[in-house]
Amino acid sequence: MNRSVMTRTGLCGVTAVAALLTLAPPAGADTAAFLDGLEPVYTSLSREQLLNAGSISCAILDSGQPAPVAVQTLYREMGIALATGNDIVAAAALHLGC
């Protein structure tokens, strides 16, 4: 694979992640309940990081992908441990209306 193709592919990935990170929670979202369940447990993640992870999770779930894809994406893109990602994806599905 030549460098220009790899660079374009990398840029597309960065653009997609940036777009996902700017997503707001869905209109029917209960962000307070989402955060209430996660913030006391995952104190190393900021409120903004948790909300971003929830938004990414919802975008993936809403696109028809299964939860393990969302968990892997949180791990790959945000460095969130798989067990933590599993809890975030479950909380997003429950409280953010995905």
DRENTORKOL-3810 file (N, C-alpha, C; in nm, 4 decimals):
REM DRENTORKOL-3810
@n.u->0.0864; n.v->-0.1171; n.w->0.0000; ca.u->0.0000; ca.v->0.0000; ca.w->0.0000; c.u->0.0909; c.v->0.1231; c.w->0.0000
@n.u->0.0638; n.v->0.2172; n.w->-0.0906; ca.u->0.1525; ca.v->0.3340; ca.w->-0.0950; c.u->0.1163; c.v->0.4346; c.w->0.0135
@n.u->0.2085; n.v->0.5271; n.w->0.0366; ca.u->0.1940; ca.v->0.6235; ca.w->0.1472; c.u->0.0719; c.v->0.7124; c.w->0.1344
@n.u->0.0410; n.v->0.7583; n.w->0.0122; ca.u->-0.0723; ca.v->0.8506; ca.w->-0.0030; c.u->-0.2041; c.v->0.7815; c.w->0.0302
@n.u->-0.2166; n.v->0.6536; n.w->-0.0048; ca.u->-0.3385; ca.v->0.5805; ca.w->0.0284; c.u->-0.3478; c.v->0.5620; c.w->0.1792
@n.u->-0.2345; n.v->0.5283; n.w->0.2428; ca.u->-0.2341; ca.v->0.5112; ca.w->0.3884; c.u->-0.2662; c.v->0.6424; c.w->0.4582
@n.u->-0.2142; n.v->0.7538; n.w->0.4079; ca.u->-0.2401; ca.v->0.8835; ca.w->0.4683; c.u->-0.3871; c.v->0.9203; c.w->0.4548
@n.u->-0.4437; n.v->0.8998; n.w->0.3355; ca.u->-0.5852; ca.v->0.9307; ca.w->0.3152; c.u->-0.6727; c.v->0.8432; c.w->0.4034
@n.u->-0.6380; n.v->0.7159; n.w->0.4141; ca.u->-0.7148; ca.v->0.6258; ca.w->0.4998; c.u->-0.7077; c.v->0.6716; c.w->0.6442
@n.u->-0.5894; n.v->0.7093; n.w->0.6891; ca.u->-0.5727; ca.v->0.7590; ca.w->0.8251; c.u->-0.6515; c.v->0.8854; c.w->0.8495
@n.u->-0.6520; n.v->0.9751; n.w->0.7510; ca.u->-0.7267; ca.v->1.0999; ca.w->0.7650; c.u->-0.8763; c.v->1.0747; c.w->0.7699
@n.u->-0.9234; n.v->0.9798; n.w->0.6913; ca.u->-1.0661; ca.v->0.9464; ca.w->0.6950; c.u->-1.1044; c.v->0.8931; c.w->0.8329
@n.u->-1.0190; n.v->0.8082; n.w->0.8895; ca.u->-1.0455; ca.v->0.7550; ca.w->1.0228; c.u->-1.0490; c.v->0.8641; c.w->1.1276
@n.u->-0.9541; n.v->0.9571; n.w->1.1186; ca.u->-0.9500; ca.v->1.0690; ca.w->1.2141; c.u->-1.0736; c.v->1.1556; c.w->1.1989
@n.u->-1.1141; n.v->1.1810; n.w->1.0753; ca.u->-1.2334; ca.v->1.2617; ca.w->1.0505; c.u->-1.3579; c.v->1.1932; c.w->1.1068
@n.u->-1.3684; n.v->1.0628; n.w->1.0872; ca.u->-1.4846; ca.v->0.9894; ca.w->1.1385; c.u->-1.4892; c.v->0.9944; c.w->1.2902
@n.u->-1.3759; n.v->0.9769; n.w->1.3545; ca.u->-1.3720; ca.v->0.9821; ca.w->1.5012; c.u->-1.4076; c.v->1.1218; c.w->1.5494
@n.u->-1.3546; n.v->1.2247; n.w->1.4841; ca.u->-1.3866; ca.v->1.3621; ca.w->1.5234; c.u->-1.5366; c.v->1.3879; c.w->1.5105
@n.u->-1.5975; n.v->1.3373; n.w->1.4047; ca.u->-1.7411; ca.v->1.3551; ca.w->1.3873; c.u->-1.8179; c.v->1.2848; c.w->1.4985
@n.u->-1.7758; n.v->1.1650; n.w->1.5347; ca.u->-1.8432; ca.v->1.0926; ca.w->1.6419; c.u->-1.8293; c.v->1.1638; c.w->1.7755
@n.u->-1.7133; n.v->1.2233; n.w->1.8000; ca.u->-1.6897; ca.v->1.2891; ca.w->1.9282; c.u->-1.7716; c.v->1.4159; c.w->1.9453
@n.u->-1.8184; n.v->1.4736; n.w->1.8360; ca.u->-1.8953; ca.v->1.5969; ca.w->1.8466; c.u->-2.0452; c.v->1.5703; c.w->1.8534
@n.u->-2.0850; n.v->1.4454; n.w->1.8504; ca.u->-2.2269; ca.v->1.4133; ca.w->1.8570; c.u->-2.2832; c.v->1.4454; c.w->1.9938
@n.u->-2.4003; n.v->1.5011; n.w->1.9949; ca.u->-2.4700; ca.v->1.5261; ca.w->2.1214; c.u->-2.5517; c.v->1.4020; c.w->2.1551
@n.u->-2.5811; n.v->1.3822; n.w->2.2825; ca.u->-2.6669; ca.v->1.2688; ca.w->2.3183; c.u->-2.8034; c.v->1.2834; c.w->2.2516
@n.u->-2.8715; n.v->1.1734; n.w->2.2241; ca.u->-3.0031; ca.v->1.1784; ca.w->2.1610; c.u->-3.1027; c.v->1.2600; c.w->2.2441
@n.u->-3.2061; n.v->1.3082; n.w->2.1769; ca.u->-3.3043; ca.v->1.3955; ca.w->2.2419; c.u->-3.3699; c.v->1.3302; c.w->2.3634
@n.u->-3.3958; n.v->1.2010; n.w->2.3582; ca.u->-3.4606; ca.v->1.1319; ca.w->2.4689; c.u->-3.3634; c.v->1.0846; c.w->2.5749
@n.u->-3.2437; n.v->1.1364; n.w->2.5704; ca.u->-3.1388; ca.v->1.0878; ca.w->2.6587; c.u->-3.1587; c.v->1.1334; c.w->2.8023
@n.u->-3.1235; n.v->1.0445; n.w->2.8933; ca.u->-3.1206; ca.v->1.0769; ca.w->3.0355; c.u->-2.9733; c.v->1.0777; c.w->3.0761
@n.u->-2.9065; n.v->1.1862; n.w->3.0415; ca.u->-2.7622; ca.v->1.1943; ca.w->3.0657; c.u->-2.7299; c.v->1.1904; c.w->3.2152
@n.u->-2.8205; n.v->1.2419; n.w->3.2972; ca.u->-2.7959; ca.v->1.2396; ca.w->3.4418; c.u->-2.7881; c.v->1.0958; c.w->3.4916
@n.u->-2.8818; n.v->1.0117; n.w->3.4502; ca.u->-2.8810; ca.v->0.8715; ca.w->3.4924; c.u->-2.7596; c.v->0.7995; c.w->3.4349
@n.u->-2.7255; n.v->0.8309; n.w->3.3109; ca.u->-2.6066; ca.v->0.7717; ca.w->3.2473; c.u->-2.4825; c.v->0.8035; c.w->3.3300
@n.u->-2.4654; n.v->0.9308; n.w->3.3630; ca.u->-2.3479; ca.v->0.9727; ca.w->3.4395; c.u->-2.3525; c.v->0.9239; c.w->3.5838
@n.u->-2.4712; n.v->0.9241; n.w->3.6444; ca.u->-2.4844; ca.v->0.8797; ca.w->3.7837; c.u->-2.4362; c.v->0.7362; c.w->3.8024
@n.u->-2.4582; n.v->0.6530; n.w->3.7023; ca.u->-2.4167; ca.v->0.5144; ca.w->3.7125; c.u->-2.2690; c.v->0.4920; c.w->3.6849
@n.u->-2.2069; n.v->0.5840; n.w->3.6113; ca.u->-2.0685; ca.v->0.5630; ca.w->3.5686; c.u->-1.9654; c.v->0.6470; c.w->3.6442
@n.u->-1.9978; n.v->0.7711; n.w->3.6725; ca.u->-1.8985; ca.v->0.8608; ca.w->3.7345; c.u->-1.8431; c.v->0.8091; c.w->3.8670
@n.u->-1.9254; n.v->0.7544; n.w->3.9564; ca.u->-1.8687; ca.v->0.7070; ca.w->4.0833; c.u->-1.7727; c.v->0.5880; c.w->4.0662
@n.u->-1.7916; n.v->0.5111; n.w->3.9606; ca.u->-1.7115; ca.v->0.3911; ca.w->3.9388; c.u->-1.5856; c.v->0.4223; c.w->3.8575
@n.u->-1.6001; n.v->0.5017; n.w->3.7529; ca.u->-1.4896; ca.v->0.5291; ca.w->3.6601; c.u->-1.4386; c.v->0.6714; c.w->3.6805
@n.u->-1.3781; n.v->0.6920; n.w->3.7939; ca.u->-1.3322; ca.v->0.8259; ca.w->3.8326; c.u->-1.2147; c.v->0.8755; c.w->3.7487
@n.u->-1.1482; n.v->0.7870; n.w->3.6780; ca.u->-1.0365; ca.v->0.8299; ca.w->3.5934; c.u->-1.0843; c.v->0.8919; c.w->3.4619
@n.u->-1.2117; n.v->0.8766; n.w->3.4313; ca.u->-1.2694; ca.v->0.9359; ca.w->3.3101; c.u->-1.3492; c.v->1.0600; c.w->3.3482
@n.u->-1.3273; n.v->1.1668; n.w->3.2746; ca.u->-1.4008; ca.v->1.2907; ca.w->3.3006; c.u->-1.5451; c.v->1.2761; c.w->3.2526
@n.u->-1.6265; n.v->1.3676; n.w->3.2971; ca.u->-1.7668; ca.v->1.3723; ca.w->3.2530; c.u->-1.7733; c.v->1.3836; c.w->3.1001
@n.u->-1.6886; n.v->1.4688; n.w->3.0447; ca.u->-1.6855; ca.v->1.4870; ca.w->2.8986; c.u->-1.6453; c.v->1.3577; c.w->2.8279
@n.u->-1.5462; n.v->1.2876; n.w->2.8808; ca.u->-1.5037; ca.v->1.1613; ca.w->2.8202; c.u->-1.6153; c.v->1.0578; c.w->2.8251
@n.u->-1.6852; n.v->1.0506; n.w->2.9371; ca.u->-1.7961; ca.v->0.9556; ca.w->2.9481; c.u->-1.9068; c.v->0.9895; c.w->2.8497
@n.u->-1.9407; n.v->1.1180; n.w->2.8394; ca.u->-2.0453; ca.v->1.1580; ca.w->2.7445; c.u->-2.0030; c.v->1.1320; c.w->2.6004
@n.u->-1.8767; n.v->1.1580; n.w->2.5685; ca.u->-1.8260; ca.v->1.1289; ca.w->2.4340; c.u->-1.8336; c.v->0.9792; c.w->2.4061
@n.u->-1.7925; n.v->0.8984; n.w->2.5024; ca.u->-1.7978; ca.v->0.7539; ca.w->2.4857; c.u->-1.9424; c.v->0.7068; c.w->2.4684
@n.u->-2.0339; n.v->0.7669; n.w->2.5423; ca.u->-2.1752; ca.v->0.7334; ca.w->2.5267; c.u->-2.2285; c.v->0.7712; c.w->2.3905
@n.u->-2.1882; n.v->0.8864; n.w->2.3410; ca.u->-2.2315; ca.v->0.9309; ca.w->2.2080; c.u->-2.1763; c.v->0.8408; c.w->2.0990
@n.u->-2.0494; n.v->0.8038; n.w->2.1123; ca.u->-1.9893; ca.v->0.7119; ca.w->2.0152; c.u->-2.0634; c.v->0.5786; c.w->2.0182
@n.u->-2.0912; n.v->0.5303; n.w->2.1377; ca.u->-2.1630; ca.v->0.4032; ca.w->2.1530; c.u->-2.2985; c.v->0.4093; c.w->2.0841
@n.u->-2.3714; n.v->0.5162; n.w->2.1070; ca.u->-2.5034; ca.v->0.5298; ca.w->2.0454; c.u->-2.4941; c.v->0.5379; c.w->1.8926
@n.u->-2.3964; n.v->0.6104; n.w->1.8431; ca.u->-2.3810; ca.v->0.6211; ca.w->1.6977; c.u->-2.3571; c.v->0.4832; c.w->1.6364
@n.u->-2.2767; n.v->0.4028; n.w->1.7015; ca.u->-2.2471; ca.v->0.2690; ca.w->1.6501; c.u->-2.3692; c.v->0.1783; c.w->1.6625
@n.u->-2.4335; n.v->0.1793; n.w->1.7778; ca.u->-2.5526; ca.v->0.0969; ca.w->1.7969; c.u->-2.6651; c.v->0.1393; c.w->1.7028
@n.u->-2.6831; n.v->0.2701; n.w->1.6872; ca.u->-2.7886; ca.v->0.3209; ca.w->1.5988; c.u->-2.7630; c.v->0.2878; c.w->1.4526
@n.u->-2.6357; n.v->0.2631; n.w->1.4173; ca.u->-2.6037; ca.v->0.2265; ca.w->1.2789; c.u->-2.6295; c.v->0.0781; c.w->1.2532
@n.u->-2.6719; n.v->0.0063; n.w->1.3577; ca.u->-2.7039; ca.v->-0.1348; ca.w->1.3412; c.u->-2.5924; c.v->-0.2299; c.w->1.3796
@n.u->-2.4824; n.v->-0.1755; n.w->1.4266; ca.u->-2.3710; ca.v->-0.2600; ca.w->1.4691; c.u->-2.3988; c.v->-0.3148; c.w->1.6093
@n.u->-2.3465; n.v->-0.4339; n.w->1.6396; ca.u->-2.3675; ca.v->-0.4908; ca.w->1.7734; c.u->-2.2800; c.v->-0.4237; c.w->1.8787
@n.u->-2.3173; n.v->-0.4428; n.w->2.0027; ca.u->-2.2469; ca.v->-0.3815; ca.w->2.1154; c.u->-2.0970; c.v->-0.4117; c.w->2.1173
@n.u->-2.0527; n.v->-0.5339; n.w->2.0848; ca.u->-1.9081; ca.v->-0.5584; ca.w->2.0870; c.u->-1.8288; c.v->-0.4678; c.w->1.9922
@n.u->-1.8901; n.v->-0.4250; n.w->1.8837; ca.u->-1.8227; ca.v->-0.3316; ca.w->1.7927; c.u->-1.8040; c.v->-0.1974; c.w->1.8625
@n.u->-1.9048; n.v->-0.1529; n.w->1.9353; ca.u->-1.8942; ca.v->-0.0272; ca.w->2.0096; c.u->-1.7869; c.v->-0.0372; c.w->2.1177
@n.u->-1.7832; n.v->-0.1486; n.w->2.1875; ca.u->-1.6829; ca.v->-0.1685; ca.w->2.2929; c.u->-1.5425; c.v->-0.1647; c.w->2.2327
@n.u->-1.5232; n.v->-0.2340; n.w->2.1231; ca.u->-1.3923; ca.v->-0.2353; ca.w->2.0564; c.u->-1.3533; c.v->-0.0961; c.w->2.0065
@n.u->-1.4496; n.v->-0.0204; n.w->1.9583; ca.u->-1.4221; ca.v->0.1152; ca.w->1.9112; c.u->-1.3784; c.v->0.2047; c.w->2.0261
@n.u->-1.4457; n.v->0.1946; n.w->2.1400; ca.u->-1.4053; ca.v->0.2733; ca.w->2.2567; c.u->-1.2635; c.v->0.2371; c.w->2.2996
@n.u->-1.2305; n.v->0.1101; n.w->2.2926; ca.u->-1.0954; ca.v->0.0650; ca.w->2.3267; c.u->-0.9929; c.v->0.1205; c.w->2.2286
@n.u->-1.0226; n.v->0.1045; n.w->2.1006; ca.u->-0.9293; ca.v->0.1450; ca.w->1.9949; c.u->-0.9138; c.v->0.2967; c.w->1.9852
@n.u->-1.0228; n.v->0.3696; n.w->1.9938; ca.u->-1.0189; ca.v->0.5138; ca.w->1.9700; c.u->-0.9949; c.v->0.5975; c.w->2.0956
@n.u->-1.0378; n.v->0.5470; n.w->2.2109; ca.u->-1.0265; ca.v->0.6260; ca.w->2.3333; c.u->-0.9383; c.v->0.5603; c.w->2.4386
@n.u->-0.8937; n.v->0.4373; n.w->2.4128; ca.u->-0.8100; ca.v->0.3675; ca.w->2.5096; c.u->-0.8858; c.v->0.3203; c.w->2.6326
@n.u->-1.0157; n.v->0.3047; n.w->2.6203; ca.u->-1.0995; ca.v->0.2609; ca.w->2.7322; c.u->-1.0937; c.v->0.1090; c.w->2.7410
@n.u->-1.0651; n.v->0.0583; n.w->2.8596; ca.u->-1.0564; ca.v->-0.0867; ca.w->2.8813; c.u->-1.1858; c.v->-0.1544; c.w->2.8370
@n.u->-1.1731; n.v->-0.2796; n.w->2.7923; ca.u->-1.2885; ca.v->-0.3514; ca.w->2.7392; c.u->-1.4009; c.v->-0.3657; c.w->2.8416
@n.u->-1.3686; n.v->-0.3977; n.w->2.9645; ca.u->-1.4730; ca.v->-0.4117; ca.w->3.0676; c.u->-1.5423; c.v->-0.2785; c.w->3.0936
@n.u->-1.4645; n.v->-0.1712; n.w->3.0973; ca.u->-1.5207; ca.v->-0.0374; ca.w->3.1153; c.u->-1.6074; c.v->-0.0013; c.w->2.9957
@n.u->-1.5578; n.v->-0.0289; n.w->2.8766; ca.u->-1.6339; ca.v->-0.0020; ca.w->2.7547; c.u->-1.7654; c.v->-0.0764; c.w->2.7524
@n.u->-1.7635; n.v->-0.1997; n.w->2.8008; ca.u->-1.8867; ca.v->-0.2775; ca.w->2.8076; c.u->-1.9891; c.v->-0.2091; c.w->2.8972
@n.u->-1.9444; n.v->-0.1594; n.w->3.0117; ca.u->-2.0357; ca.v->-0.0881; ca.w->3.1028; c.u->-2.0870; c.v->0.0410; c.w->3.0405
@n.u->-2.0012; n.v->0.1125; n.w->2.9703; ca.u->-2.0423; ca.v->0.2376; ca.w->2.9065; c.u->-2.1440; c.v->0.2118; c.w->2.7968
@n.u->-2.1192; n.v->0.1121; n.w->2.7138; ca.u->-2.2129; ca.v->0.0798; ca.w->2.6054; c.u->-2.3473; c.v->0.0365; c.w->2.6627
@n.u->-2.3443; n.v->-0.0454; n.w->2.7676; ca.u->-2.4705; ca.v->-0.0896; ca.w->2.8303; c.u->-2.5453; c.v->0.0301; c.w->2.8893
@n.u->-2.4741; n.v->0.1192; n.w->2.9559; ca.u->-2.5382; ca.v->0.2383; ca.w->3.0145; c.u->-2.5921; c.v->0.3296; c.w->2.9061
@n.u->-2.5202; n.v->0.3417; n.w->2.7961; ca.u->-2.5678; ca.v->0.4253; ca.w->2.6841; c.u->-2.6962; c.v->0.3682; c.w->2.6265
@n.u->-2.6991; n.v->0.2370; n.w->2.6060; ca.u->-2.8192; ca.v->0.1747; ca.w->2.5527; c.u->-2.9375; c.v->0.1918; c.w->2.6465
@n.u->-2.9115; n.v->0.1847; n.w->2.7750; ca.u->-3.0182; ca.v->0.1949; ca.w->2.8747; c.u->-3.0665; c.v->0.3385; c.w->2.8952
@n.u->-2.9722; n.v->0.4341; n.w->2.9013; ca.u->-3.0087; ca.v->0.5698; ca.w->2.9415; c.u->-3.0040; c.v->0.6754; c.w->2.8317
@n.u->-2.9315; n.v->0.6490; n.w->2.7244; ca.u->-2.9166; ca.v->0.7533; ca.w->2.6218; c.u->-3.0060; c.v->0.7316; c.w->2.5004
@n.u->-3.0909; n.v->0.6338; n.w->2.5064; ca.u->-3.1885; ca.v->0.6159; ca.w->2.3994; c.u->-3.1337; c.v->0.5580; c.w->2.2714
@n.u->-3.0258; n.v->0.4824; n.w->2.2765; ca.u->-2.9715; ca.v->0.4201; ca.w->2.1550; c.u->-3.0546; c.v->0.2991; c.w->2.1189
END
